[in-house]
Amino acid sequence: MHSSIFVFFFISFLLKKQASSGFSLSSSILLSLMDLRSFSLIFPVILLIFNNPCLVLSGDIVQVDNSAPKQPGCSNDFVLVKVQTWVDGTEASEFVGVGARFGTSIVSKEKNANQTRVTLSDPRDGCSPLDEKLAGDVLVVERGNCKFTTKASNAQAAGASAILIVNNRRELYKMVCEPNDTDLDINIPAIMLPQDAGTTLERMLNKSSAVSVQLYSPKRPMVDIAEAFLWLMAVGTILCASYWSAWSAREAAIEQDKLLKDASDESTTTREFGTGGAVDISATSAVLFVVIASCFLIVIYKFMSSWLAELLVVLFAIGGAEGLQTCLVALLSRWCKHAAETFIKVPFLGAVSYLTLAVSPFCITFAVVWAVYRNLYFAWIGQDILGITLILTVLQIVRIPNLKVGTVLLSCAFLYDIFWVFASKYLFHESVMIVVARGDKSGEDGIPMLLKFPRMFDPWGGYSIIGFGDILLPGLLIAFSIRYDWLAKRNLRSGYFLWAMLAYGLGLLITYVALNLMDGHGQPALLYIVPFTLGTLVTLGRKRGDLKVLWTRGEPERVCTHHIQLEHTEEPSHEK
């Protein structure tokens, strides 16, 4: 509770000067009494950073089995299994299970899988010999009270052709052998089903007398086109945001030069004129940001539920509407300049442009429609649009002033990513980051603060995803590099932006390679992206002799033409 209040006031104070910028209308309608328009945009981003930076593919299997290696009779590779049900000869629900380390292998093609009758075990846990003999049925038992291998042996002895073991949790679980299981002779497939699938299957059996299943395990392709589209989306978002940020910085620099030209002699520094409304974060803020992120990640992990998931959806919708509105106003103002520069006073909101008033209803409606229909298949399109525009907007508001702050921020995020994806397993017995990203215990298919794309050529379906933080945090550094290049009047080859952009693309590509090598298990993308992007800028800066300027000032020295003109004007004349 205290950490929530601290984040509220910390972010509000940090972005207070943005409240008069006039670009935020949609969330101001909800939060106008607090005068925290910028907070409504940034707070969802704070939450998304907390549980962002891991890539997770559908079909993750939770339990690891490093303590139970392969042994004779227990050496199968773990595979996902499709369980297609049929009720009274009509195709019904399809479930996904995971094959056990023991038992026979499962066919990979649907045409080779036979439809087999399903029977509930009696006793339900399958820990003692069954009362009745089976004629090749598939037996459904509940997990618990004895070893997995004992259940499978009893099912085989009763004449079952396969056994479906229903987990007592929502996740899948890798079924392994005990260390003392040295003489196993199990010749039927054993598959674990999640709890909700078992409940549905039991309901089918109670309502109908003829329920059958097909068991098969199609092979997943090593690479899916979804990963290529996600790579393009991430790189394209940073590319657009960086050019937008550089253009804004150049416009601000031109405006500063005009102000300096017309200013009095007392105006001696350009920094007094601000940075065009952007907020520069400090090294201390960067460290606090990651600390607060960890606190919120734990809160979300511990209290993840349906109501918390709904809250995250609402926050994301508010932030997404803000981002969409900001991007549309910036884009349409090129053609509707008069509407963008004509303002009207709105109660509680102050001066708002006519263009903002025209665009806001569409943005609010778009976000609300997405939130209502987010569980439909095509809802990922709306989620990606809201997410990308939110990232673009944040990269215009928040900036790193120099390489020092960028190094602190990305280094902390690097350690944060590694800890919460890998090291958290030793404290919480599961990866906190992956559990939160998947939305376990929430009733939702993961949190909305990520970009996703359907795996179109994967027989298992699902989505490839990338957290916002894997785009936003490196994007801050890359946007800084192009602002420096433009202010220093450097071309692509002699500047830093091109090389930082290439380094990010390569780091993200290696992330996907590692993801596939790790059989689809979540990977902390910043583990690969940070060394590439940050290392590239530091190495180039040192080689070119710009590292000191990049590290401290963050921008090249600028000659003040106004003062030069004054010096020439005030030189004493020696003419007679």
C-alpha positions in Angstrom: 0.0 0.0 0.0 2.8 2.4 0.9 4.7 1.6 -2.3 1.5 2.4 -4.3 1.2 5.8 -2.7 4.9 6.5 -3.2 4.7 5.7 -6.9 1.6 7.9 -7.2 3.3 11.0 -5.8 6.7 10.2 -7.3 5.4 9.9 -10.9 3.0 12.8 -10.3 5.8 15.1 -9.2 8.1 13.9 -11.9 5.6 14.7 -14.6 3.7 17.6 -13.0 5.0 20.1 -15.5 3.4 18.1 -18.3 -0.1 18.8 -16.9 -0.4 22.0 -18.9 0.8 20.6 -22.2 -2.8 20.2 -23.4 -2.4 16.9 -25.2 -4.3 14.7 -22.7 -8.0 14.8 -22.8 -9.4 11.3 -22.6 -8.0 10.3 -19.2 -8.4 13.9 -17.9 -12.1 13.4 -18.1 -11.7 10.6 -15.5 -8.9 12.2 -13.4 -9.4 16.0 -14.0 -10.2 16.6 -10.3 -6.6 15.4 -9.5 -5.0 17.5 -12.3 -2.9 14.4 -13.1 -3.3 14.0 -16.9 0.3 12.8 -17.4 0.0 10.4 -14.5 -2.9 8.6 -16.2 -0.6 8.0 -19.2 2.5 7.0 -17.3 1.1 4.9 -14.5 0.1 2.1 -16.8 3.6 2.2 -18.2 5.0 1.8 -14.7 2.9 -1.3 -14.3 3.8 -2.7 -17.7 7.5 -2.3 -17.0 7.1 -4.3 -13.8 6.0 -7.4 -15.6 7.3 -6.7 -19.1 10.6 -7.9 -20.1 10.2 -11.6 -20.8 9.2 -13.3 -24.0 6.8 -16.2 -23.5 5.4 -18.5 -26.1 2.2 -20.4 -25.7 2.6 -23.9 -24.4 5.0 -23.3 -21.5 5.2 -26.2 -19.1 5.7 -25.0 -15.6 7.5 -27.8 -13.6 11.1 -28.4 -14.2 12.7 -31.8 -13.5 16.4 -31.3 -13.1 16.4 -33.5 -10.1 14.9 -36.4 -12.0 17.1 -37.2 -15.0 16.2 -39.8 -17.7 16.6 -43.4 -16.7 15.6 -46.8 -18.2 11.9 -47.0 -18.7 11.6 -43.3 -18.0 13.4 -41.5 -20.9 10.7 -39.8 -23.0 11.0 -36.2 -24.1 8.3 -34.0 -22.8 5.9 -33.1 -25.5 2.6 -31.2 -25.7 -0.4 -33.4 -26.5 -3.6 -32.5 -28.2 -6.7 -34.1 -26.6 -9.6 -33.8 -29.1 -12.9 -34.8 -27.6 -15.9 -36.2 -29.3 -19.4 -36.4 -27.7 -22.0 -38.7 -29.3 -20.0 -38.7 -32.5 -19.8 -34.9 -32.7 -16.5 -33.1 -32.4 -16.3 -31.1 -29.2 -13.7 -29.3 -27.1 -9.9 -29.7 -27.6 -7.5 -29.7 -24.6 -3.8 -29.5 -24.4 -1.8 -31.8 -22.1 1.8 -32.8 -21.6 3.2 -36.3 -22.1 5.0 -38.0 -19.2 8.6 -39.0 -19.0 7.4 -42.7 -18.8 5.0 -44.7 -21.0 4.9 -45.1 -24.8 5.2 -42.3 -27.3 2.2 -40.5 -28.8 1.6 -40.3 -32.6 2.3 -37.0 -34.2 -0.3 -36.9 -36.9 -4.1 -36.6 -36.3 -4.9 -39.1 -39.1 -3.0 -41.8 -37.2 -4.8 -41.1 -33.9 -7.8 -43.4 -33.1 -10.9 -42.3 -31.4 -11.0 -44.1 -28.1 -13.7 -44.2 -25.5 -13.1 -42.3 -22.2 -13.9 -43.7 -18.7 -13.7 -42.2 -15.2 -11.5 -44.1 -12.8 -13.0 -45.9 -9.8 -11.4 -45.1 -7.4 -10.9 -41.6 -8.7 -7.3 -41.2 -7.8 -6.3 -44.5 -9.5 -4.0 -45.4 -6.6 -5.4 -48.9 -6.1 -6.4 -51.6 -8.6 -9.6 -50.8 -10.5 -12.8 -52.7 -9.8 -13.7 -53.3 -13.4 -11.6 -54.3 -16.4 -11.4 -52.0 -19.4 -11.6 -52.8 -23.1 -8.9 -50.4 -24.3 -10.5 -47.3 -22.9 -8.7 -44.1 -22.0 -8.8 -43.7 -18.2 -9.3 -40.4 -16.5 -7.8 -40.1 -12.9 -7.2 -37.3 -10.5 -3.7 -36.3 -9.3 -2.6 -37.0 -5.7 -2.3 -39.7 -3.0 0.3 -41.8 -4.9 3.0 -41.7 -7.6 2.3 -41.0 -11.2 3.8 -44.3 -12.2 1.5 -46.2 -9.8 -1.5 -44.7 -11.4 -0.2 -45.6 -14.9 0.6 -49.2 -13.8 -2.9 -49.7 -12.3 -4.5 -48.3 -15.5 -2.4 -50.6 -17.7 -3.3 -53.6 -15.5 -7.0 -52.8 -15.9 -6.7 -52.8 -19.7 -6.6 -49.1 -20.4 -5.0 -47.9 -23.7 -3.9 -44.5 -22.1 -4.2 -42.5 -18.9 -5.2 -38.9 -18.5 -4.1 -37.5 -15.1 -6.0 -34.3 -14.2 -3.8 -31.8 -12.3 -5.0 -30.0 -9.2 -3.8 -26.7 -10.6 -4.4 -24.6 -13.7 -0.9 -25.2 -15.1 0.6 -28.2 -16.8 3.1 -30.3 -14.9 5.9 -32.5 -16.1 5.3 -36.0 -14.8 8.6 -37.7 -13.9 9.7 -40.9 -12.3 10.8 -41.3 -8.7 14.5 -42.1 -8.1 13.6 -45.6 -6.9 11.5 -46.3 -10.1 14.3 -48.4 -11.7 12.2 -51.3 -13.2 9.3 -49.7 -15.0 7.3 -51.5 -17.6 4.6 -49.0 -18.6 3.4 -49.5 -22.2 0.6 -47.0 -22.4 0.8 -43.2 -22.9 0.4 -41.0 -19.8 -0.8 -37.4 -20.3 -1.3 -34.6 -17.7 -4.3 -32.3 -18.2 -4.8 -28.9 -16.5 -7.5 -28.7 -13.9 -10.0 -26.8 -16.0 -9.7 -29.3 -18.8 -10.3 -32.1 -16.4 -13.4 -30.4 -15.0 -14.9 -29.9 -18.5 -14.1 -33.5 -19.5 -15.8 -34.8 -16.3 -18.9 -32.7 -17.1 -19.0 -34.2 -20.6 -18.9 -37.8 -19.1 -21.6 -37.1 -16.6 -24.0 -35.6 -19.3 -23.3 -38.1 -22.1 -22.7 -41.9 -22.4 -20.5 -41.7 -25.4 -17.3 -39.6 -25.0 -14.2 -40.4 -26.9 -10.8 -38.7 -27.5 -8.0 -38.6 -30.0 -4.5 -38.2 -28.6 -1.7 -36.9 -30.9 1.3 -34.6 -30.6 2.0 -32.5 -33.7 5.5 -31.1 -34.0 5.9 -27.4 -33.4 7.9 -25.5 -36.1 11.3 -24.1 -35.0 10.5 -20.7 -36.3 7.1 -19.0 -36.9 6.4 -15.9 -39.0 4.9 -14.3 -35.9 8.4 -13.8 -34.5 9.4 -12.0 -37.7 6.4 -9.7 -37.4 7.1 -9.0 -33.7 10.7 -8.1 -34.6 9.5 -5.7 -37.3 6.9 -4.2 -34.9 9.5 -3.6 -32.1 12.2 -2.2 -34.5 9.7 -0.1 -36.4 8.2 1.3 -33.1 11.7 2.4 -31.9 12.5 3.8 -35.4 9.4 6.0 -35.5 9.7 7.1 -31.9 13.4 8.0 -32.3 12.8 10.1 -35.4 9.8 11.8 -33.7 11.9 12.5 -30.6 14.8 13.9 -32.7 12.4 16.1 -34.7 10.9 17.4 -31.5 14.4 18.1 -30.1 15.4 19.9 -33.3 12.3 22.0 -33.2 13.0 22.9 -29.6 16.6 23.8 -30.5 15.4 26.1 -33.2 12.9 27.7 -30.9 15.7 28.2 -28.3 17.8 29.9 -30.9 15.0 32.3 -31.7 14.5 33.0 -28.0 18.2 33.6 -27.5 18.3 35.9 -30.5 15.5 38.1 -29.0 16.5 37.7 -25.4 18.3 40.2 -23.2 22.0 40.0 -22.4 21.2 38.3 -19.1 20.1 35.1 -20.8 23.3 33.2 -21.1 22.4 29.6 -21.2 20.1 27.6 -23.4 19.0 25.2 -20.7 16.9 28.0 -19.1 14.4 27.6 -22.0 13.6 23.9 -21.2 13.6 20.9 -23.4 10.3 21.4 -25.3 8.1 19.8 -22.6 10.0 16.5 -22.3 11.0 15.2 -18.9 14.6 14.2 -18.3 15.0 11.4 -15.8 18.0 11.3 -13.4 20.2 8.4 -12.3 18.5 8.3 -8.9 15.1 8.2 -10.6 16.3 5.3 -12.8 17.4 3.3 -9.7 14.2 4.1 -7.9 12.2 3.1 -10.9 13.6 -0.4 -10.9 13.2 -0.8 -7.1 9.6 0.3 -7.3 9.1 -2.0 -10.3 10.2 -5.0 -8.2 7.9 -4.1 -5.4 4.9 -3.8 -7.7 5.9 -7.1 -9.5 5.7 -8.9 -6.1 2.4 -7.3 -5.3 0.9 -8.4 -8.7 2.4 -11.9 -8.3 1.0 -12.3 -4.7 -2.4 -10.8 -5.3 -3.0 -11.7 -8.9 -6.7 -12.3 -9.3 -9.5 -11.6 -11.7 -10.2 -8.1 -10.2 -6.5 -7.2 -10.4 -6.4 -8.3 -14.0 -9.4 -6.2 -14.7 -7.7 -3.2 -13.1 -4.7 -3.7 -15.3 -6.9 -3.8 -18.4 -8.6 -0.5 -17.3 -5.2 1.2 -16.7 -3.9 -0.1 -20.1 -7.1 1.1 -21.8 -6.6 4.6 -20.3 -3.0 4.7 -21.2 -3.7 3.3 -24.7 -6.4 5.9 -25.4 -3.9 8.6 -24.3 -1.2 7.3 -26.6 -3.6 6.9 -29.5 -4.9 10.4 -29.1 -1.4 11.9 -28.9 -0.2 10.2 -32.0 -3.4 11.0 -34.0 -3.2 14.7 -33.0 0.5 14.9 -33.9 -0.2 13.2 -37.2 -3.4 15.1 -38.2 -2.0 18.5 -37.1 0.1 18.5 -40.3 -3.1 18.7 -42.4 -5.4 20.3 -39.9 -3.1 23.0 -38.6 -5.8 25.5 -37.9 -7.8 23.1 -35.8 -4.7 22.1 -33.9 -3.8 25.7 -33.1 -7.3 26.9 -32.2 -8.2 26.2 -28.5 -11.4 26.2 -26.5 -11.6 26.3 -22.7 -13.2 23.2 -21.2 -14.2 23.1 -17.5 -11.5 21.3 -15.4 -9.4 20.7 -18.4 -8.3 24.2 -19.4 -7.5 25.1 -23.0 -8.0 22.2 -25.4 -7.6 22.3 -29.2 -10.5 21.6 -31.5 -8.5 18.8 -33.1 -8.0 17.1 -29.7 -11.8 17.4 -29.0 -12.5 15.8 -32.4 -10.1 12.9 -32.0 -10.7 12.0 -28.3 -14.2 10.3 -28.7 -12.7 8.0 -31.3 -9.7 7.1 -29.1 -11.9 6.5 -26.0 -14.3 4.4 -28.0 -11.5 2.3 -29.6 -10.0 1.6 -26.1 -13.4 0.7 -24.6 -14.3 -1.6 -27.5 -11.0 -3.4 -27.2 -11.4 -3.8 -23.4 -14.9 -5.3 -23.8 -14.0 -7.7 -26.7 -10.4 -8.4 -25.7 -10.9 -12.1 -25.5 -11.9 -12.5 -29.1 -9.3 -13.8 -31.5 -8.7 -10.6 -33.5 -8.5 -8.4 -30.3 -4.7 -8.6 -30.5 -4.8 -6.1 -33.3 -6.4 -3.5 -31.1 -4.0 -4.3 -28.2 -1.0 -3.8 -30.5 -2.3 -0.5 -31.8 -2.9 0.8 -28.3 0.4 -0.5 -27.1 2.5 0.9 -29.9 0.9 4.4 -29.7 1.4 4.3 -25.9 5.1 3.5 -26.3 5.5 6.2 -29.0 4.0 8.8 -26.7 6.0 7.8 -23.6 9.2 8.0 -25.6 8.3 11.6 -26.4 7.6 12.5 -22.8 10.4 10.7 -21.0 14.0 11.2 -22.1 17.5 10.2 -20.8 19.7 13.3 -20.8 23.0 11.6 -21.2 24.7 8.2 -21.5 25.3 8.0 -17.8 21.6 7.9 -16.9 21.0 5.5 -19.8 23.7 3.2 -18.5 22.3 3.2 -15.0 18.7 2.6 -16.2 19.5 -0.2 -18.6 22.0 -1.9 -16.2 19.4 -1.9 -13.4 16.8 -3.2 -15.8 19.3 -5.9 -17.0 19.7 -7.2 -13.5 16.0 -6.8 -12.8 15.2 -9.0 -15.8 17.6 -11.7 -14.9 16.6 -11.9 -11.3 12.8 -12.0 -11.9 13.0 -14.5 -14.8 15.7 -16.8 -13.5 16.8 -16.2 -9.9 13.2 -15.8 -8.5 12.7 -19.5 -9.1 14.9 -20.2 -6.0 12.8 -17.9 -3.8 9.3 -18.5 -5.1 9.7 -22.0 -6.7 8.6 -20.5 -10.1 9.6 -17.7 -12.3 7.7 -14.7 -11.0 8.1 -12.7 -14.3 6.7 -15.6 -16.4 3.8 -16.3 -14.1 2.7 -12.7 -14.1 3.1 -12.3 -17.8 1.0 -15.5 -18.4 -1.7 -14.2 -16.0 -1.8 -17.3 -13.9 -4.5 -17.2 -11.2 -6.1 -14.2 -12.9 -8.6 -15.9 -15.2 -7.1 -13.9 -18.1 -4.8 -15.0 -20.9 -1.9 -12.9 -19.6 -1.6 -9.2 -18.9 -2.3 -6.7 -21.7 0.9 -4.8 -21.4 2.6 -6.5 -24.3 2.7 -6.8 -28.0 1.4 -10.1 -29.4 1.1 -11.8 -32.8 -0.7 -15.1 -33.5 1.5 -18.1 -34.4 -0.1 -18.8 -37.8 1.9 -21.8 -38.8 2.0 -23.4 -35.4 -0.4 -26.4 -35.0 -0.6 -25.4 -31.3 -1.7 -21.9 -32.1 -1.1 -19.3 -29.4 0.8 -16.1 -29.6 4.4 -14.9 -29.6 4.7 -11.9 -27.3 7.2 -9.2 -26.3 6.9 -7.0 -23.2 6.7 -3.3 -23.6 9.8 -2.8 -21.6 11.9 -4.7 -24.1 11.0 -1.9 -26.5 10.6 1.1 -24.3 13.8 0.9 -22.2 16.2 0.4 -25.1 14.1 2.9 -27.1 15.1 5.6 -24.6 18.7 5.0 -25.3 18.3 4.8 -29.1 16.2 8.0 -29.1 19.0 9.7 -27.2 21.5 8.6 -29.8 19.5 10.1 -32.8 18.9 13.4 -30.9 22.6 13.7 -30.3 23.3 13.0 -34.0 20.9 15.6 -35.2 22.1 18.3 -32.9 25.7 17.4 -33.8 24.7 17.5 -37.5 26.1 14.0 -38.2 25.0 11.7 -41.0 23.9 8.1 -40.4 27.3 6.5 -40.9 29.3 8.9 -38.7 26.6 9.1 -36.0 25.4 6.7 -33.4 21.8 6.1 -34.2 22.3 3.7 -37.1 24.7 1.5 -35.1 22.5 1.5 -32.0 19.5 0.6 -34.1 21.4 -2.3 -35.7 22.6 -3.5 -32.3 19.0 -3.5 -30.9 17.7 -5.5 -33.9 20.6 -8.0 -33.6 20.0 -8.3 -29.8 16.3 -9.0 -30.3 17.0 -11.5 -33.0 19.4 -13.4 -30.7 16.7 -13.3 -28.1 14.3 -15.2 -30.4 17.1 -17.7 -31.3 17.6 -18.4 -27.6 13.9 -18.6 -27.1 13.6 -21.4 -29.7 16.7 -23.2 -28.4 15.2 -23.2 -24.9 12.1 -24.9 -26.3 9.8 -21.9 -26.0 10.5 -21.1 -22.3 10.4 -17.5 -21.4 13.6 -15.5 -21.9 14.6 -12.1 -20.5 15.1 -10.1 -23.7 17.1 -7.4 -22.0 19.7 -10.1 -21.2 20.7 -9.9 -24.9 19.5 -6.4 -25.9 21.3 -4.4 -23.2 24.8 -5.6 -23.9 24.4 -5.0 -27.6 22.8 -1.5 -27.6 24.7 -0.1 -24.5 28.0 -1.8 -25.4 27.8 -0.4 -29.0 27.3 3.2 -27.9 30.0 3.1 -25.2 32.5 1.4 -27.6 31.8 3.8 -30.4 31.9 6.9 -28.2 35.2 5.9 -26.7 36.7 5.2 -30.1 35.5 8.5 -31.6 36.5 10.5 -28.5 32.9 11.6 -27.7 32.4 9.4 -24.6 33.0 12.3 -22.1 30.4 14.5 -23.9 27.9 11.6 -24.3 28.4 10.6 -20.6 28.0 14.1 -19.1 26.4 16.7 -21.3 24.5 14.4 -23.6 24.5 16.9 -26.4 27.2 18.7 -28.4 28.5 22.1 -27.6 26.3 24.7 -29.4 27.6 28.1 -30.4 25.4 31.0 -29.4 25.3 33.2 -32.4 23.5 36.0 -30.4 26.5 36.4 -28.1 29.0 36.3 -31.0 27.0 39.1 -32.7 27.1 41.1 -29.4 30.9 40.6 -29.1 31.4 41.9 -32.6 29.1 44.8 -32.0 30.7 45.9 -28.7 34.3 45.8 -29.9 35.8 49.3 -29.5 36.6 51.2 -32.6 40.2 52.3 -33.2 39.4 54.4 -36.2 40.0 58.1 -35.9 
